[in-house]
Every structure is written in structure tokens, then in C-alpha cells.
Amino acid sequence: MTYIEELQAQGRSTFTTEEAVRALGGRVPAVRAALRRLKAKGAIADPHRGFHVIVPPEYRRLGCLPAEHFVPDLMRHLAEPYYVALLSAAAHHGAAHQRPQVLQLMLARSRRPIECGSVQVELIVRHDMALTPVVEQNTPRGILRIATPEATALELTGYPGHSGGLDNVATVLVDLAEVIDADALMTEAQRAPLAWVQRLGYLLELVRAHELASCLDSVIAERRPFLVALLPSASMTGAPTDSRWRVAINSSVEPDL
């Protein structure tokens, strides 16, 4: 039985170069050469230097395992706290008109995006991400950490550029609102940047999620809001103001209802 087959028999789908060297008892250059040959055959792929995934025949067309299958092991290998975020998290919670082609992860520090065959992982930074509530979901090859629906709703308003723009954010909120718990939303809103809460309140009202929007009123009042732009990248000059949410409506939003 080959080393790769032994790993698969143990239920493993990832390994490091160092593990292969120890297991095979060979010289590092020889082991790396053997790994390169396996990679050329499509039997393994490298989402990160020194970290390898075993690619079974059903995933050879991708040139890699699906990202959800190797991310838990890779982030453990890198000692990076993470969670699935934004559109990817929304999709896991059932709120996506079309499943994102790229897996979006939140990290505490900047890293280069991951590319493995045709599989892509976008890495986004939130410095206080360790405080974000998550749920855990079993995958065929590990446990995936995913931002809660409430945290996801707030982050979508905080990262519209990574979320397909405000039209798409509002569209996703239509479905996401169905699984958001009002009490959990209030708790998360108390620690989120106030501008995110204001924008979320406006968008929830826009998509007729009135009960969820109302639970944010007291959170905003306690935190003494200042006027913020609905679209952070655009000027507020001359934009009408929503007095309830203290938001300058500097962009029209048209959700796909």
C-alpha cells in the first residue's frame, strides 16, 4: 500500500511535506520529487506550500478538493483562527440565489488568497474576528466554522465590496432574515461597528424585515449615532438622509425580490 493509500485508509485527505518525509524515511529532495510526480498526475494538489491534499478521481476536474474539505486542516496547519464569512456563510444558512464560486474566509490578519486548481478561497480581514459567534458544520472531511446568520448580516453591510454590492446584500438579506434570531442580532449589534448597524437597519426595513429592523433601534439609540453613508465608497454630498437610521442615502438599492 502506498503512503497516499495509507492516509486514505485512515480517513485522511491532507498531509504536509514534513509528515511525508517522516513516514517515508527518505531524504527531503527525494520525497519532494515524488510529491511533484504525484501532483503532475493530478493525484495530489497544493493549496499552500508544504501542505497537500489528496484528490480522488471525482474531483480531478477541479484539480483540488472543494475548499470546504481542506480548509479546516489547512487553517489548523497555519495556526490561523478563521470562519466562513459573507456570501459563503449566507449560502450555508440557505440565503443565496446562486452559490458563490469562491469560498470567503475571515481571518484576523492579511494573507494572500488561496488558489488550488480551479478552487479559490478569498481571505478577508477583521481584526476582532475572534469575538464573532460561529456555528460548526460537519463536512465529509472535517468541521467547518461558519459565522452565525446574525454576524453574517452585519458583516455583509460592513463589506459590501466583497458581497456583490448593496443590491446583492439586500437580496441576500431577504432570505437570511428568515433564520436570524432577534435577540442574537441585538447582542451582535452591540459589538459591531455602529455604521454597520445603521446600514443594516436601513436595509432590513427596505426588504420589509420590520421586526428585525425594530430590534436595532434601541442599540443605535444607546450608541449615539452620527450620520453615515449607505455606500461607504461614495460621497454623501447632497444625499437625502434617513432620520431613523441616520444614514445618507447616497446609493439606490434594488434587491432582487
Secondary structure, 3 states (H helix, E strand, C coil): CCHHHHHHHCCCCEEEHHHHHHHHCCCHHHHHHHHHHHHHHCCEEEEECCEEEECCHHHCCCCCCCHHHHHHHHHHHHCCCCEECHHHHHHHCCCCCCCCCCEEEEECCCCCCEEECCEEEEEEECCCHHHCCEEEEEECCEEEEEECHHHHHHHHHHCHHHCCHHHHHHHHHHHHHHHCCHHHHHHHHHHCCHHHHHHHHHHHHHCCCHHHHHCCHHHHHHCCCCCEECCCCCCCCCCCEECCCCEECCCCCCCCC
